[in-house]
Amino acid sequence: MTKYISVGEVLKLVIPFKGEKWDVLAFIANADTAFEVIDPRNEGTLFKFVLTRIGGEPRTAFAHGN
């Protein structure tokens, strides 16, 4: 039986990303880990919350579809 972690708990892994080059790999790795340990039925919800962790210029790029 597979044990999953709740979305609330797994979000603690995903640090906010403000667009600094040195933080991008850590953000991606943490987000990837988060998606590996949650119930696949909750991936859509997690995706929405992960997007809220993106700020600064990258958030502006997402908002404008670039």
N, CA, C and O atoms as a GROMACS GRO file, in nm:
protein
  264
    1MET      N    1   0.084  -0.119   0.000
    1MET     CA    2   0.000   0.000   0.000
    1MET      C    3   0.088   0.124   0.000
    1MET      O    4   0.183   0.135   0.078
    2THR      N    5   0.057   0.217  -0.087
    2THR     CA    6   0.134   0.339  -0.099
    2THR      C    7   0.080   0.445  -0.004
    2THR      O    8  -0.041   0.467   0.003
    3LYS      N    9   0.169   0.510   0.068
    3LYS     CA   10   0.131   0.617   0.159
    3LYS      C   11   0.166   0.749   0.094
    3LYS      O   12   0.280   0.771   0.052
    4TYR      N   13   0.068   0.838   0.086
    4TYR     CA   14   0.089   0.969   0.026
    4TYR      C   15   0.093   1.076   0.134
    4TYR      O   16   0.041   1.057   0.245
    5ILE      N   17   0.155   1.188   0.101
    5ILE     CA   18   0.162   1.303   0.190
    5ILE      C   19   0.056   1.403   0.145
    5ILE      O   20   0.032   1.419   0.025
    6SER      N   21  -0.006   1.471   0.240
    6SER     CA   22  -0.110   1.569   0.205
    6SER      C   23  -0.050   1.688   0.130
    6SER      O   24   0.069   1.717   0.141
    7VAL      N   25  -0.134   1.756   0.056
    7VAL     CA   26  -0.091   1.874  -0.019
    7VAL      C   27  -0.035   1.979   0.077
    7VAL      O   28   0.068   2.041   0.049
    8GLY      N   29  -0.100   2.000   0.190
    8GLY     CA   30  -0.054   2.098   0.287
    8GLY      C   31   0.085   2.068   0.340
    8GLY      O   32   0.167   2.158   0.354
    9GLU      N   33   0.110   1.941   0.369
    9GLU     CA   34   0.241   1.902   0.420
    9GLU      C   35   0.349   1.911   0.313
    9GLU      O   36   0.460   1.958   0.339
   10VAL      N   37   0.316   1.868   0.194
   10VAL     CA   38   0.417   1.865   0.088
   10VAL      C   39   0.452   2.007   0.040
   10VAL      O   40   0.561   2.029  -0.013
   11LEU      N   41   0.362   2.101   0.059
   11LEU     CA   42   0.393   2.239   0.020
   11LEU      C   43   0.506   2.298   0.103
   11LEU      O   44   0.568   2.396   0.062
   12LYS      N   45   0.532   2.241   0.218
   12LYS     CA   46   0.645   2.286   0.300
   12LYS      C   47   0.778   2.263   0.230
   12LYS      O   48   0.877   2.330   0.261
   13LEU      N   49   0.780   2.169   0.136
   13LEU     CA   50   0.901   2.142   0.058
   13LEU      C   51   0.927   2.247  -0.049
   13LEU      O   52   1.042   2.270  -0.087
   14VAL      N   53   0.822   2.310  -0.096
   14VAL     CA   54   0.834   2.400  -0.211
   14VAL      C   55   0.856   2.543  -0.161
   14VAL      O   56   0.764   2.612  -0.120
   15ILE      N   57   0.983   2.584  -0.165
   15ILE     CA   58   1.019   2.717  -0.120
   15ILE      C   59   0.975   2.820  -0.224
   15ILE      O   60   0.970   2.790  -0.343
   16PRO      N   61   0.942   2.941  -0.180
   16PRO     CA   62   0.905   3.046  -0.277
   16PRO      C   63   1.020   3.074  -0.373
   16PRO      O   64   1.136   3.073  -0.335
   17PHE      N   65   0.986   3.100  -0.497
   17PHE     CA   66   1.084   3.130  -0.601
   17PHE      C   67   1.059   3.270  -0.653
   17PHE      O   68   0.951   3.299  -0.705
   18LYS      N   69   1.158   3.357  -0.639
   18LYS     CA   70   1.145   3.497  -0.680
   18LYS      C   71   1.216   3.528  -0.811
   18LYS      O   72   1.214   3.643  -0.857
   19GLY      N   73   1.279   3.428  -0.871
   19GLY     CA   74   1.343   3.449  -1.000
   19GLY      C   75   1.494   3.454  -0.995
   19GLY      O   76   1.559   3.479  -1.097
   20GLU      N   77   1.552   3.429  -0.880
   20GLU     CA   78   1.698   3.428  -0.868
   20GLU      C   79   1.753   3.302  -0.936
   20GLU      O   80   1.703   3.192  -0.912
   21LYS      N   81   1.855   3.319  -1.019
   21LYS     CA   82   1.910   3.208  -1.096
   21LYS      C   83   1.956   3.093  -1.008
   21LYS      O   84   1.937   2.976  -1.043
   22TRP      N   85   2.015   3.125  -0.894
   22TRP     CA   86   2.070   3.021  -0.807
   22TRP      C   87   1.961   2.942  -0.733
   22TRP      O   88   1.991   2.839  -0.674
   23ASP      N   89   1.839   2.990  -0.736
   23ASP     CA   90   1.728   2.920  -0.668
   23ASP      C   91   1.645   2.832  -0.761
   23ASP      O   92   1.567   2.750  -0.713
   24VAL      N   93   1.661   2.847  -0.890
   24VAL     CA   94   1.572   2.779  -0.984
   24VAL      C   95   1.584   2.626  -0.976
   24VAL      O   96   1.483   2.557  -0.978
   25LEU      N   97   1.705   2.574  -0.967
   25LEU     CA   98   1.721   2.429  -0.963
   25LEU      C   99   1.664   2.371  -0.834
   25LEU      O  100   1.604   2.263  -0.837
   26ALA      N  101   1.682   2.439  -0.722
   26ALA     CA  102   1.625   2.392  -0.595
   26ALA      C  103   1.474   2.395  -0.602
   26ALA      O  104   1.408   2.302  -0.556
   27PHE      N  105   1.417   2.501  -0.659
   27PHE     CA  106   1.271   2.510  -0.672
   27PHE      C  107   1.217   2.396  -0.756
   27PHE      O  108   1.119   2.331  -0.718
   28ILE      N  109   1.279   2.371  -0.869
   28ILE     CA  110   1.233   2.264  -0.958
   28ILE      C  111   1.246   2.128  -0.890
   28ILE      O  112   1.154   2.046  -0.898
   29ALA      N  113   1.358   2.102  -0.824
   29ALA     CA  114   1.379   1.974  -0.757
   29ALA      C  115   1.276   1.954  -0.646
   29ALA      O  116   1.222   1.844  -0.631
   30ASN      N  117   1.249   2.058  -0.568
   30ASN     CA  118   1.153   2.047  -0.459
   30ASN      C  119   1.011   2.027  -0.513
   30ASN      O  120   0.935   1.947  -0.459
   31ALA      N  121   0.977   2.099  -0.617
   31ALA     CA  122   0.844   2.082  -0.676
   31ALA      C  123   0.829   1.941  -0.734
   31ALA      O  124   0.723   1.879  -0.720
   32ASP      N  125   0.933   1.892  -0.798
   32ASP     CA  126   0.930   1.756  -0.854
   32ASP      C  127   0.910   1.653  -0.743
   32ASP      O  128   0.829   1.561  -0.758
   33THR      N  129   0.982   1.668  -0.633
   33THR     CA  130   0.965   1.578  -0.520
   33THR      C  131   0.823   1.584  -0.465
   33THR      O  132   0.764   1.482  -0.432
   34ALA      N  133   0.769   1.704  -0.457
   34ALA     CA  134   0.632   1.722  -0.407
   34ALA      C  135   0.534   1.642  -0.492
   34ALA      O  136   0.444   1.577  -0.438
   35PHE      N  137   0.549   1.647  -0.623
   35PHE     CA  138   0.457   1.573  -0.711
   35PHE      C  139   0.476   1.422  -0.700
   35PHE      O  140   0.384   1.346  -0.729
   36GLU      N  141   0.594   1.378  -0.659
   36GLU     CA  142   0.619   1.234  -0.645
   36GLU      C  143   0.555   1.174  -0.520
   36GLU      O  144   0.526   1.055  -0.518
   37VAL      N  145   0.532   1.256  -0.417
   37VAL     CA  146   0.487   1.200  -0.290
   37VAL      C  147   0.340   1.228  -0.256
   37VAL      O  148   0.294   1.189  -0.148
   38ILE      N  149   0.267   1.294  -0.346
   38ILE     CA  150   0.125   1.315  -0.320
   38ILE      C  151   0.041   1.218  -0.401
   38ILE      O  152   0.087   1.160  -0.499
   39ASP      N  153  -0.080   1.203  -0.359
   39ASP     CA  154  -0.176   1.120  -0.432
   39ASP      C  155  -0.196   1.181  -0.570
   39ASP      O  156  -0.225   1.301  -0.580
   40PRO      N  157  -0.182   1.104  -0.677
   40PRO     CA  158  -0.199   1.158  -0.812
   40PRO      C  159  -0.332   1.230  -0.833
   40PRO      O  160  -0.342   1.317  -0.920
   41ARG      N  161  -0.432   1.196  -0.756
   41ARG     CA  162  -0.561   1.264  -0.769
   41ARG      C  163  -0.554   1.409  -0.722
   41ARG      O  164  -0.643   1.488  -0.754
   42ASN      N  165  -0.450   1.445  -0.648
   42ASN     CA  166  -0.434   1.581  -0.596
   42ASN      C  167  -0.333   1.664  -0.675
   42ASN      O  168  -0.299   1.775  -0.634
   43GLU      N  169  -0.285   1.612  -0.788
   43GLU     CA  170  -0.183   1.684  -0.864
   43GLU      C  171  -0.232   1.820  -0.914
   43GLU      O  172  -0.155   1.917  -0.914
   44GLY      N  173  -0.355   1.829  -0.957
   44GLY     CA  174  -0.408   1.957  -1.006
   44GLY      C  175  -0.411   2.062  -0.897
   44GLY      O  176  -0.377   2.178  -0.921
   45THR      N  177  -0.450   2.022  -0.778
   45THR     CA  178  -0.452   2.114  -0.665
   45THR      C  179  -0.311   2.156  -0.629
   45THR      O  180  -0.285   2.274  -0.607
   46LEU      N  181  -0.219   2.060  -0.622
   46LEU     CA  182  -0.080   2.094  -0.591
   46LEU      C  183  -0.022   2.189  -0.695
   46LEU      O  184   0.047   2.284  -0.660
   47PHE      N  185  -0.051   2.164  -0.822
   47PHE     CA  186  -0.001   2.250  -0.929
   47PHE      C  187  -0.042   2.395  -0.905
   47PHE      O  188   0.039   2.486  -0.919
   48LYS      N  189  -0.167   2.416  -0.871
   48LYS     CA  190  -0.216   2.552  -0.846
   48LYS      C  191  -0.142   2.618  -0.730
   48LYS      O  192  -0.108   2.736  -0.737
   49PHE      N  193  -0.118   2.541  -0.624
   49PHE     CA  194  -0.047   2.596  -0.508
   49PHE      C  195   0.100   2.622  -0.539
   49PHE      O  196   0.157   2.720  -0.492
   50VAL      N  197   0.162   2.534  -0.618
   50VAL     CA  198   0.302   2.555  -0.655
   50VAL      C  199   0.315   2.685  -0.736
   50VAL      O  200   0.411   2.760  -0.718
   51LEU      N  201   0.220   2.710  -0.822
   51LEU     CA  202   0.224   2.835  -0.900
   51LEU      C  203   0.220   2.958  -0.809
   51LEU      O  204   0.278   3.061  -0.842
   52THR      N  205   0.152   2.948  -0.695
   52THR     CA  206   0.148   3.063  -0.604
   52THR      C  207   0.282   3.087  -0.538
   52THR      O  208   0.304   3.194  -0.481
   53ARG      N  209   0.373   2.989  -0.542
   53ARG     CA  210   0.507   3.005  -0.483
   53ARG      C  211   0.602   3.077  -0.578
   53ARG      O  212   0.716   3.108  -0.540
   54ILE      N  213   0.557   3.106  -0.700
   54ILE     CA  214   0.641   3.175  -0.797
   54ILE      C  215   0.609   3.323  -0.791
   54ILE      O  216   0.493   3.363  -0.803
   55GLY      N  217   0.711   3.404  -0.773
   55GLY     CA  218   0.691   3.548  -0.764
   55GLY      C  219   0.788   3.623  -0.854
   55GLY      O  220   0.859   3.563  -0.934
   56GLY      N  221   0.789   3.753  -0.840
   56GLY     CA  222   0.882   3.836  -0.917
   56GLY      C  223   0.857   3.832  -1.066
   56GLY      O  224   0.744   3.816  -1.112
   57GLU      N  225   0.966   3.845  -1.142
   57GLU     CA  226   0.957   3.846  -1.288
   57GLU      C  227   0.900   3.716  -1.346
   57GLU      O  228   0.823   3.722  -1.442
   58PRO      N  229   0.936   3.599  -1.291
   58PRO     CA  230   0.879   3.476  -1.346
   58PRO      C  231   0.725   3.474  -1.336
   58PRO      O  232   0.658   3.423  -1.426
   59ARG      N  233   0.669   3.529  -1.229
   59ARG     CA  234   0.524   3.532  -1.214
   59ARG      C  235   0.461   3.621  -1.322
   59ARG      O  236   0.356   3.589  -1.377
   60THR      N  237   0.526   3.732  -1.351
   60THR     CA  238   0.478   3.822  -1.455
   60THR      C  239   0.479   3.751  -1.590
   60THR      O  240   0.387   3.767  -1.670
   61ALA      N  241   0.584   3.673  -1.616
   61ALA     CA  242   0.593   3.599  -1.743
   61ALA      C  243   0.480   3.497  -1.754
   61ALA      O  244   0.421   3.481  -1.860
   62PHE      N  245   0.449   3.427  -1.644
   62PHE     CA  246   0.339   3.331  -1.645
   62PHE      C  247   0.206   3.402  -1.669
   62PHE      O  248   0.122   3.353  -1.743
   63ALA      N  249   0.188   3.516  -1.606
   63ALA     CA  250   0.062   3.590  -1.618
   63ALA      C  251   0.038   3.637  -1.761
   63ALA      O  252  -0.076   3.646  -1.806
   64HIS      N  253   0.147   3.666  -1.833
   64HIS     CA  254   0.135   3.715  -1.970
   64HIS      C  255   0.151   3.606  -2.074
   64HIS      O  256   0.146   3.632  -2.194
   65GLY      N  257   0.170   3.481  -2.027
   65GLY     CA  258   0.179   3.368  -2.119
   65GLY      C  259   0.308   3.361  -2.196
   65GLY      O  260   0.312   3.301  -2.304
   66ASN      N  261   0.414   3.420  -2.144
   66ASN     CA  262   0.545   3.416  -2.214
   66ASN      C  263   0.624   3.295  -2.174
   66ASN      O  264   0.736   3.276  -2.223
   0.00000   0.00000   0.00000
